[in-house]
């Protein structure tokens, strides 16, 4: 198994475990972590002994608390579009279309790119203390890793609009009511619940599951993802983006 700087990988009883391990950064997704996640998901998917993959975050605070803002706060529109396109290809589209079922075990904050990673996973289980949201508009940008598309597909347009335009977080109970997650449990029992779900999945045909994943994904039009990438890049040209990201780094409220 490849050595990873930002991930912990384990295979046990035909389950592949991916733990995003940047606790000081609340497991934020930087470029290196996205690249490592791609490689880890690929290796586990290619391993025929692995029947299900569980992805979670290290510690008790965060699943993934967004992207690493400092990496792209000075990007222009072209770089912004490339950021979204590369991230989608390497991770978010890649996970959504993986043949091996992926369970997101949401142990804490799932914000921005973190919620987008959970949305790309096939099944989402959350600790009852978890918080979820897409706060991008508070930074002068929009979700760029499929959030505008997958959130609306999963919880409906109205609720997705409310979450995205307010940038508000929702609690785990609301996420369950919305259908954003399918099960809630305590933080202490989260991994056990995810493992039990994995064992339930492993009772069924892996080849049929791979075909089912492909069939379900085929029901959604993909043009929206291309439009999202373009508009994500366009946001990088606005004064609001410069103010929002600068305010975030300077730990102050933006003045839009």
C-alpha positions, 0 to 999 in steps of 0.5 A, a space after each residue: 500500500 502506498 504511503 500517504 502524508 495526509 491519509 490513514 489507510 487500512 483494509 480489514 474484513 474486506 472493508 477499506 478504511 480511508 481516514 483523512 488525517 489533518 486534524 490541525 487543519 480540521 482535515 481540510 482538503 488541499 491539493 495534496 490531500 485530493 491527489 492522495 484521496 484519488 490514489 487511495 480510492 483507486 487502489 482500494 477499488 482495484 483491490 478485488 478483496 475490498 468490497 466496501 470503502 468507508 471514508 471519515 475524518 480523524 479526530 472528533 471535530 471534523 469530517 472535512 471542514 472545507 478546502 484550503 482557502 489559502 491555496 486558491 485565494 489569488 487565482 484568476 478565472 482560468 485557474 478557478 475553472 481548472 481547480 474545479 475541473 481537476 478536483 472533480 476529475 480526481 476526487 468527486 466525480 471519481 468517487 461518485 462513479 466508483 464501482 465499489 460502494 463508498 460510505 461517508 462516516 460523517 464524524 463532525 463538521 462537513 463543510 464546503 468540499 467536505 460536504 461535497 465529498 460526502 455528497 459524492 459518496 454513495 451512502 452517508 451516515 452521520 454522528 448526531 453531533 455533526 454539522 453540514 453546510 456549503 458556506 462558499 457564498 460567504 467567501 464570495 465564491 460558489 461550491 465548485 466540487 459538485 455541491 450545487 448539483 448533488 445537493 439539489 439532486 439529493 435534498 431538492 432544489 428548494 432546500 439546496 437553494 436555502 442552504 447554499 444562499 444562506 451559507 448556514 450550517 444544518 445539524 445532523 437531525 435536519 440532515 436526516 429529515 432532508 434525506 442528506 444522510 440516511 442514518 444517525 448515531 452517536 459519535 462513539 458508535 459511528 464507525 460500528 454503524 458504518 461497518 454494520 452497513 458495509 457488512 449489509 452491502 457485502 451480502 449482495 453481488 458486487 458486480 450488480 452493485 457496480 452496475 446499479 451505481 452506474 445506472 443511478 448516476 446515469 439518471 442525472 444530466 451532467 451539463 450542470 457540472 460543466 456550468 458549475 465549473 465555469 461559474 466557479 471560475 467566474 467568481 474568482 474575477 469578482 471583488 467579493 471573492 477577493 474581499 471574502 477570502 481575504 477576510 477569511 484569512 484575516 479572521 474578520 467578517 467580510 464587507 460585501 
